Amino acid sequence: MIPMVVGAVPFGIIFGALAVSAGLSPGMAMAMSLLVFGGASQFVAIGLVTQGVGVLLIILTTFVLNVRHALYAASLAPYVKRLPQRWLLPVGFLLTDEAYAVTIARYRASDTSACKHWYYLGAATFMYVSWQLSTLLGVLAGNQLKQMGEWGLEFAMVATFMGIAVPMLVTPGMLLCGMVSGAVALIFYDLPHQLGLILATCSGIVAGVWAGYCYPVPVKKEEHL
């Protein structure tokens, strides 16, 4: 998780600084990171708040941005379905792109360890604590870092996501999914409210499912079990 955290820390600092500059109190900025725990949706929410957008629209927008977590959850479900409810709640709350990328590889490993959910908890908690500390740093710096968003540090998060996604493109379906979603995102980049990303996501899923049917990948015995 360390490379993931390194990429996320500048993102969290920028969020904390922008939130305070946008008029949120330090407590409100920290509460958003503590309770929402979603970098992209937090940035969008801050932008909508500064524009005076209504609460319901902010909730709907952040919900749409975070709906990808339902896909992560569906992928993890076969591995965690036997866990008790006291585990499923924190597993769901702490689910992020980074935690999923690291943990799914562990779950798919061929060993039969019954404690892989502890691995997930460690990875996800490390990201959660790091996000809170980086947000706090941005909040404390406040106005001194109000121009930080123009420094280009957000590229660290882009590079992190590239590091997450590229190694996972190991089948024809995954490769086609990445290519189609990337192309659609570029073509429809100028659509308002980040709708181009939603369209890219849907297009990539359709392309990946189609490729999966046309070029099925044999399932190893241990993966099936």
PyMOL commands that set and color helices and strands:
alter all, ss='L'
color gray80, all
select helices_A, chain A and resi 2-21+26-35+39-50+55-66+68-80+85-93+97-107+116-145+148-150+155-168+172-187+192-214+221-224
alter helices_A, ss='H'
color red, helices_A
deselect
rebuild
show_as cartoon
